[in-house]
Amino acid sequence: MSWVYLVLAGIFEMIGVLMINSLHKNRNWQSLIMLLIGFGASFLFLALAMEELPMGTAYAIWTGIGASGGAILGIVLYGEQKGWKRLLFISMVLGAAIGLKLVS
């Protein structure tokens, strides 16, 4: 169950990052509330995952999901650059997270 919590933490981290962008563009209270909910839920699920998983593994995977997921959402939703080098490095981050899962 700790791995499910960790994936949920990463997904809520991505929501929080999206809401930072939304708040920057719109300056409305809905974006602020969603930002707080996203990051709050992210930290909650990370804490639950860390009850069973080692801190280093949990943090690395949470950061990897958030960083690569945020970059992918930027490409998909905001038309950010999607060159092959950028996609390669996003894939490397995801591959490292999967590798940590396999050895943990």
C-alpha positions in Angstrom: 0.0 0.0 0.0 3.0 2.3 0.6 3.7 2.3 -3.1 0.2 3.4 -3.9 0.5 6.2 -1.4 3.8 7.2 -3.1 2.2 7.3 -6.5 -0.7 9.4 -5.2 1.8 11.7 -3.5 3.5 12.2 -6.9 0.2 12.8 -8.7 -0.9 15.4 -6.1 2.6 17.0 -6.5 1.9 17.4 -10.2 -1.5 19.0 -9.4 0.2 21.4 -7.0 2.8 22.4 -9.7 0.0 22.9 -12.3 -1.8 25.2 -9.8 1.4 27.3 -9.3 1.3 27.9 -13.1 -2.5 28.6 -12.9 -2.1 31.0 -10.0 0.7 32.8 -11.8 -1.5 33.3 -14.8 -4.9 33.9 -13.2 -4.4 35.2 -9.7 -7.7 33.7 -8.4 -8.6 32.1 -5.1 -9.7 28.8 -6.8 -6.1 28.2 -8.0 -4.7 29.1 -4.6 -7.1 26.6 -2.8 -6.3 23.9 -5.4 -2.5 24.6 -4.9 -2.9 24.1 -1.1 -4.9 21.0 -1.5 -2.5 19.5 -4.1 0.6 20.1 -2.0 -1.1 19.2 1.2 -2.3 15.9 -0.1 1.1 15.3 -1.6 2.8 15.7 1.7 0.2 13.6 3.5 0.6 10.7 1.1 4.4 11.0 1.1 4.3 10.8 4.9 2.1 7.7 4.8 4.4 6.1 2.2 7.4 6.8 4.4 6.0 4.7 7.2 7.1 1.6 5.3 9.5 2.8 2.7 13.0 4.2 3.3 13.2 8.0 3.3 15.7 8.2 0.5 13.8 5.9 -1.8 10.4 7.5 -1.1 11.7 11.1 -1.6 13.6 10.2 -4.8 10.6 8.6 -6.4 8.2 11.4 -5.2 10.5 14.0 -6.6 10.9 12.1 -9.9 7.2 11.7 -10.4 6.6 15.3 -9.6 9.4 16.7 -11.8 8.9 14.4 -14.8 5.1 14.6 -14.5 5.3 18.4 -14.3 7.5 18.5 -17.4 5.1 16.2 -19.3 2.1 18.2 -18.3 3.9 21.4 -19.4 4.4 19.8 -22.8 0.9 18.5 -23.1 -1.1 21.4 -21.6 1.1 24.5 -22.3 2.9 23.7 -25.5 6.4 23.7 -23.9 9.3 22.4 -25.9 9.3 18.7 -26.5 12.7 18.1 -28.2 14.2 14.6 -28.2 16.8 15.6 -25.6 14.2 16.8 -23.2 12.1 13.7 -23.6 15.2 11.5 -23.2 16.1 13.1 -19.8 12.4 12.9 -18.6 12.6 9.2 -19.5 15.8 8.8 -17.6 14.2 10.3 -14.5 11.2 7.9 -14.8 13.6 5.0 -15.4 15.5 5.8 -12.3 12.3 5.9 -10.3 11.3 2.5 -11.7 14.8 1.2 -10.9 14.5 2.3 -7.3 11.1 0.5 -7.1 12.7 -2.7 -8.5 15.6 -2.7 -6.0 13.5 -1.7 -2.9 
